[in-house]
Amino acid sequence: MTAQVDQELFESEYENEPVPIAKRRSLFSVTSVWAGFPMIITGAVTGATLVTGMGFAAGAAAMVIGNLLLFGYVGLLSALAASRGENFSLQAARTFGSRGYVVCSALLSTLVLGWFAVQTGLVGDSVASSFDVDITLVTIVAGVLFTAITLLGIRALSIIGLISVPLFLVLGVYAVVQAMAGGGAVWSYPGDPAVDPLSLGAGVTLVFALFADSGTMTADFTRWSKNPKEAVIATASAFPVSNLIAMLIGGSIAAATLGGDADVFGLIVGKGGIFTVLAVILLFVNLGSVCTHCLYNGAVGWSTILNAKMRVLTLVMGVVGIVIASLGIWSYFIDWLNLLGVVVPPIGAIMVVDQLLRRRATGPMPAVRYQPFVAWAAGSGVALIVNFQAPWFSTVVVAIAVSAVGYALLVGAGRDEASADVVVASDPEPVSSAEKDNS
């Protein structure tokens, strides 16, 4: 009986192989996974940053454009994931090589561990700022809780999303109403003149960078979809819907409070009584959703690289993340955003051009393909130059465009073993006719 319960709780996460069609999850389940990820307090803070630096109208425009860009980027990667059932690492191997994929997979899987540490540390800091408790103790408790939830796998991510979304919606809207009670105008808010203004391009980059990493690794979530159409629908629940709502809530609070920081947690705690309890629950569930998703991304990625089990890597990475969070790494939040906005997007752009638009698989995959790495370096390099020389442009748009066009040109220029039509040596069995009908 115990063995049966363990098997039901700890089903295979298919770390090193495609998810079989029979094990794919419902549209509602996968949508719950993605919808619960971006509707978070951190998104509200980003929305407040945009509105404070741009004014409400321009900030809202940046939110919409950035989220639509995320939808196109993540949606295409999600469709590819559902068509084969492969996680990000297996997906990346098709483009970067059977060994070359390790470079981008290790980078992204490590960056999401940083996000786990950032958000776990933010839980401890938020609670300690409002109550007389030890920040390190709260951080450790939160980290242990989030790690334990992640051990349950994709099913747990769906459940926490189902709880987090309505809780944030209700309390977030309540916080907006309370902020607007002071009579501050929202739509006409011009921004804070004391803050360095943000250009539209910089605002779009800020929106995209918030989910550049896990958005690129969307295959870890959407490989569970039954077909590409359902994967794209699940993606749309996150971008633009959930992410945009969170940012608009934060932006509205900032505008109504004339440059406030959209501290949803603080606003609700300040009401006292039952609201204090609700605020703490919101904080743990909401940021817990981010932490579990990021830890899942990291554990799945490293388990594929090391040919290990996801749950073993969850424990290892959870401990490392908790230690980092306890040291205060969450305070480097903006530095993470800047790095992600330049380095990560070219990876997904190259994979989309390679697997969806450009090549057709006919032979064994070489260990390393040079074209995607050259295009990646070019996209990131040009974006870095733009970031310093023309910061009013969107570095993420530049990175995606340069890397995608550059890769297409490189592949079209020659036909060697790395640029010809190729597949991963461990490519899964051909899809049956019945499975094709389902997709």
C-alpha positions in Angstrom: 0.0 0.0 0.0 2.8 2.4 0.9 4.6 1.6 -2.3 1.5 2.4 -4.3 1.0 5.8 -2.5 4.7 6.6 -3.2 4.2 5.8 -6.8 1.2 8.0 -7.1 2.9 10.9 -5.3 6.2 10.6 -7.1 5.4 9.8 -10.6 8.1 9.9 -13.2 9.1 13.4 -14.4 10.7 12.0 -17.6 13.9 13.9 -17.0 15.8 12.1 -19.7 13.2 11.1 -22.3 10.0 12.5 -23.9 6.8 12.4 -22.0 4.6 9.6 -23.5 1.3 10.7 -25.0 -0.5 8.6 -22.5 1.1 10.5 -19.7 0.3 14.0 -21.0 -1.8 16.2 -18.8 -5.1 18.1 -19.5 -5.2 21.6 -20.8 -6.6 22.8 -17.5 -3.6 21.3 -15.6 -0.9 22.7 -17.9 -2.7 26.1 -18.0 -2.7 26.1 -14.2 1.1 25.5 -14.2 1.8 28.5 -16.5 -0.9 30.9 -15.3 0.2 30.6 -11.7 3.8 31.4 -12.5 3.8 35.1 -13.6 0.8 36.5 -11.6 3.1 37.4 -8.7 4.1 40.2 -6.4 7.4 40.5 -8.3 5.4 41.3 -11.5 3.5 44.0 -9.6 6.9 45.5 -8.5 8.0 45.5 -12.1 4.8 47.2 -13.2 5.4 49.9 -10.5 8.9 50.4 -11.8 7.6 50.9 -15.3 4.9 53.3 -14.4 7.2 55.3 -12.1 9.8 55.7 -14.8 7.5 56.2 -17.8 4.1 57.3 -16.6 1.0 55.1 -16.6 0.1 55.3 -20.2 3.6 54.6 -21.6 4.3 52.1 -18.9 1.1 50.2 -19.8 2.1 50.3 -23.4 5.5 48.7 -22.5 3.7 46.0 -20.5 1.4 45.1 -23.5 4.2 45.1 -26.1 6.6 43.1 -23.8 3.9 40.5 -23.0 2.9 40.0 -26.6 6.6 39.6 -27.5 6.8 37.0 -24.7 3.7 35.2 -26.0 5.2 34.9 -29.5 8.6 33.7 -28.2 7.4 31.3 -25.5 4.4 30.2 -27.5 6.6 28.9 -30.4 8.9 27.1 -28.0 5.9 25.6 -26.2 4.5 24.3 -29.5 7.8 22.6 -30.3 7.9 21.1 -26.8 4.4 19.6 -27.1 5.0 18.2 -30.5 7.8 15.9 -29.2 7.2 15.9 -25.4 10.8 16.9 -24.7 12.1 19.1 -21.9 14.3 22.1 -22.6 17.6 20.3 -22.5 16.5 17.6 -24.9 15.0 20.3 -27.1 18.2 22.3 -27.0 20.2 19.3 -28.0 18.5 19.3 -31.4 20.0 22.7 -32.2 23.2 23.0 -30.2 24.5 19.4 -30.5 24.3 16.3 -28.4 27.0 17.7 -26.1 26.9 21.4 -27.1 23.4 21.8 -25.5 25.1 21.5 -22.0 26.4 25.1 -22.3 23.0 26.8 -22.6 21.2 24.2 -20.5 23.7 24.6 -17.6 23.5 28.4 -17.9 19.7 28.6 -17.7 19.4 25.8 -15.1 21.8 27.7 -12.9 20.2 31.1 -13.5 16.8 29.8 -12.3 18.5 28.6 -9.2 19.4 32.2 -8.7 15.7 33.2 -9.1 14.8 30.6 -6.5 17.3 32.2 -4.1 16.1 35.7 -4.9 12.4 35.0 -4.3 13.0 32.8 -1.2 15.2 35.6 0.3 12.4 38.1 -0.6 9.9 36.1 1.4 12.2 36.3 4.5 12.9 40.0 4.0 9.2 40.9 3.5 8.1 39.0 6.6 11.0 40.3 8.8 10.2 43.9 7.7 6.6 43.6 8.9 7.0 41.4 12.0 9.5 41.0 14.7 11.0 37.7 13.4 14.5 36.6 12.3 14.9 37.0 8.6 17.3 34.0 8.3 14.9 31.7 10.1 12.0 32.7 7.8 14.1 32.4 4.7 15.2 28.8 5.7 11.6 27.8 6.6 10.3 29.1 3.3 13.1 27.5 1.3 12.5 24.1 2.9 8.8 24.4 2.2 9.3 25.3 -1.4 11.8 22.5 -2.0 9.4 20.0 -0.5 6.6 21.1 -2.8 8.8 20.9 -5.8 9.7 17.3 -5.0 6.1 16.4 -5.9 6.8 17.4 -9.5 4.6 18.9 -12.2 1.4 18.0 -10.4 2.4 20.3 -7.4 3.1 23.2 -9.8 -0.5 22.9 -11.1 -2.0 22.9 -7.6 0.0 25.8 -6.3 -1.0 27.8 -9.4 -4.7 27.1 -8.8 -4.3 28.5 -5.3 -2.1 31.4 -6.1 -4.0 33.0 -9.0 -7.4 33.7 -7.3 -5.6 34.7 -4.1 -3.5 37.2 -5.8 -6.4 38.5 -8.0 -8.6 39.2 -5.0 -6.0 40.7 -2.7 -4.3 42.5 -5.5 -7.5 44.2 -6.6 -8.2 45.0 -3.0 -4.8 46.7 -2.7 -5.5 48.8 -5.8 -8.8 49.9 -4.4 -7.2 50.9 -1.1 -4.4 52.7 -2.9 -6.9 54.6 -5.1 -8.9 55.7 -2.0 -6.6 58.6 -1.7 -7.9 60.1 -4.9 -4.7 59.9 -6.9 -5.2 59.8 -10.7 -4.0 56.7 -12.4 -4.2 57.0 -16.2 -2.9 60.5 -16.3 -0.1 59.9 -13.9 3.1 61.2 -15.6 5.7 59.3 -13.7 8.0 60.4 -10.9 10.2 63.3 -12.0 12.8 62.4 -9.4 13.4 59.0 -11.0 15.5 58.5 -14.2 13.0 58.1 -17.0 12.7 54.8 -18.9 12.4 54.6 -22.7 9.8 52.4 -24.3 12.5 50.1 -25.5 14.0 49.8 -22.0 10.5 49.1 -20.6 9.9 46.3 -23.1 13.2 44.7 -22.2 12.3 44.9 -18.5 9.0 43.1 -19.1 10.6 40.4 -21.2 13.6 39.9 -19.0 11.4 39.1 -16.0 10.6 35.7 -17.6 13.3 35.3 -20.2 14.9 32.4 -18.4 11.9 30.2 -17.5 10.1 31.4 -20.6 13.0 29.9 -22.7 12.7 26.7 -20.6 9.0 26.5 -21.2 9.4 23.0 -22.6 9.8 21.7 -19.0 6.2 22.7 -18.5 4.5 22.5 -21.9 6.0 19.1 -22.9 3.1 17.8 -20.7 0.5 19.3 -23.1 -1.3 16.8 -25.3 -0.7 18.8 -28.5 0.9 22.1 -29.7 -2.4 23.9 -29.7 -3.0 23.3 -26.0 0.6 24.2 -25.3 0.1 27.6 -26.9 -3.2 28.2 -25.1 -1.5 27.4 -21.8 1.3 29.9 -22.7 -1.3 32.6 -23.5 -2.7 32.2 -19.9 0.7 33.4 -18.7 1.6 35.9 -21.5 -0.1 38.2 -21.8 -2.9 37.4 -19.3 -1.4 36.6 -15.9 1.8 38.6 -16.3 0.0 41.7 -17.6 -2.6 41.6 -14.8 0.1 41.5 -12.2 2.0 44.4 -13.8 -1.1 46.5 -14.2 -2.0 46.0 -10.5 1.5 47.1 -9.5 1.4 50.0 -12.0 -2.0 51.2 -10.8 -0.8 51.2 -7.1 2.3 53.2 -8.1 0.2 55.7 -10.0 -2.4 56.1 -7.3 0.2 56.6 -4.6 2.3 58.9 -6.7 5.3 56.7 -7.2 4.7 54.1 -4.5 6.6 50.8 -4.8 3.5 48.5 -5.2 4.1 46.7 -2.0 0.9 44.6 -2.1 2.1 42.6 0.9 2.7 45.7 3.0 -0.6 47.4 2.0 -2.6 44.3 3.1 -0.5 43.8 6.3 -1.2 47.4 7.2 -4.9 46.7 7.5 -4.3 44.4 10.5 -6.5 41.7 11.8 -7.4 38.9 9.4 -5.7 40.8 6.6 -2.4 40.2 8.3 -2.9 36.4 8.1 -4.1 36.6 4.5 -1.1 38.7 3.5 1.3 36.1 4.9 -0.5 33.3 3.1 -0.4 35.3 -0.1 3.3 35.9 0.3 4.2 32.3 0.8 1.8 30.9 -1.9 2.5 33.6 -4.4 6.3 33.7 -4.2 6.3 30.0 -3.5 4.8 29.5 -7.0 7.8 31.3 -8.5 10.3 29.4 -6.4 8.8 25.9 -7.1 8.7 26.6 -10.8 12.3 27.9 -10.9 13.6 25.0 -8.8 11.7 22.6 -11.1 13.3 24.1 -14.2 16.8 23.9 -12.6 16.3 20.3 -11.3 15.0 19.0 -14.6 17.8 20.7 -16.6 20.6 19.5 -14.4 19.1 16.0 -14.1 19.2 15.7 -17.9 22.8 17.0 -18.1 23.9 14.6 -15.3 21.6 11.7 -16.3 20.2 11.8 -12.8 16.8 12.0 -11.1 14.9 15.3 -10.9 14.1 14.8 -7.2 17.7 14.2 -6.2 18.7 17.4 -8.0 15.7 19.2 -6.4 17.1 18.4 -3.0 20.7 19.4 -3.9 19.7 22.6 -5.6 17.2 23.4 -2.9 19.8 23.3 -0.2 22.2 25.5 -2.3 19.5 28.0 -3.1 18.5 28.3 0.6 22.1 28.9 1.6 22.4 31.6 -1.1 19.1 33.2 -0.1 20.2 33.3 3.5 23.2 35.3 2.4 21.0 38.0 0.9 21.4 37.3 -2.8 17.8 38.5 -3.4 19.1 42.1 -3.3 20.7 41.6 -6.7 17.3 41.4 -8.4 18.0 44.1 -11.0 21.4 42.7 -11.9 19.6 39.4 -12.8 17.2 41.2 -15.0 19.9 43.0 -17.0 21.8 39.8 -17.5 18.8 37.8 -18.7 17.6 40.5 -21.0 20.8 40.3 -23.1 22.1 36.7 -22.8 19.1 34.4 -22.7 16.7 35.4 -25.5 19.0 34.5 -28.4 18.9 30.9 -27.3 15.2 30.5 -27.8 15.2 32.6 -31.0 17.9 30.3 -32.5 16.0 27.2 -31.5 12.8 28.4 -33.1 14.4 29.3 -36.4 16.4 26.1 -36.4 13.6 23.6 -35.5 10.5 25.3 -36.8 11.5 27.4 -39.8 14.8 26.3 -41.1 16.1 22.7 -40.9 14.7 19.2 -41.5 16.0 16.2 -39.5 17.7 13.5 -41.6 20.9 12.3 -39.9 22.8 11.9 -36.6 23.5 14.9 -34.5 27.1 16.1 -34.2 28.5 16.6 -30.7 28.6 20.4 -31.1 27.2 22.6 -33.8 29.1 25.9 -34.2 26.4 28.0 -36.0 24.0 28.4 -33.1 26.9 29.4 -30.8 28.2 32.0 -33.3 24.7 33.4 -33.7 24.2 33.4 -29.9 27.4 35.4 -29.4 26.5 37.8 -32.1 23.0 38.5 -30.8 24.2 39.0 -27.2 27.2 41.0 -28.3 25.2 43.5 -30.4 22.6 43.7 -27.7 25.3 44.6 -25.2 26.6 47.3 -27.5 23.1 48.7 -27.9 22.6 48.6 -24.1 25.5 51.0 -23.6 25.4 53.0 -26.8 21.7 53.3 -27.5 19.8 52.3 -24.3 16.6 53.7 -25.6 16.3 50.7 -27.9 15.0 47.3 -26.6 18.1 45.1 -26.1 15.9 42.0 -26.1 14.4 42.8 -29.5 17.9 43.5 -30.9 19.2 40.2 -29.3 16.4 38.1 -30.8 16.5 39.7 -34.3 20.3 39.6 -34.7 20.6 36.0 -33.4 17.7 34.7 -35.5 18.8 36.4 -38.7 22.4 35.6 -38.1 21.7 31.9 -37.5 19.5 31.7 -40.7 22.3 33.2 -42.7 25.0 30.9 -41.2 23.0 27.8 -41.8 22.1 28.9 -45.4 25.8 29.7 -46.2 27.1 26.1 -45.9 26.1 22.5 -45.7 28.5 20.5 -43.5 27.7 18.0 -40.8 26.7 20.8 -38.5 24.6 22.7 -40.8 22.9 19.9 -42.8 19.6 18.5 -41.8 20.2 16.7 -38.5 18.6 15.2 -35.4 19.7 14.1 -32.0 21.2 10.7 -32.0 18.8 9.6 -29.2 15.8 10.9 -31.1 12.5 9.3 -29.8 10.6 6.8 -31.8 8.5 8.2 -34.7 5.1 9.5 -33.6 2.3 7.1 -34.4 -0.6 8.0 -36.7 -2.9 8.1 -33.7 -0.6 10.5 -31.9 -0.4 12.7 -35.0 -4.2 12.9 -35.1 -4.2 14.1 -31.4 -1.7 16.8 -32.2 
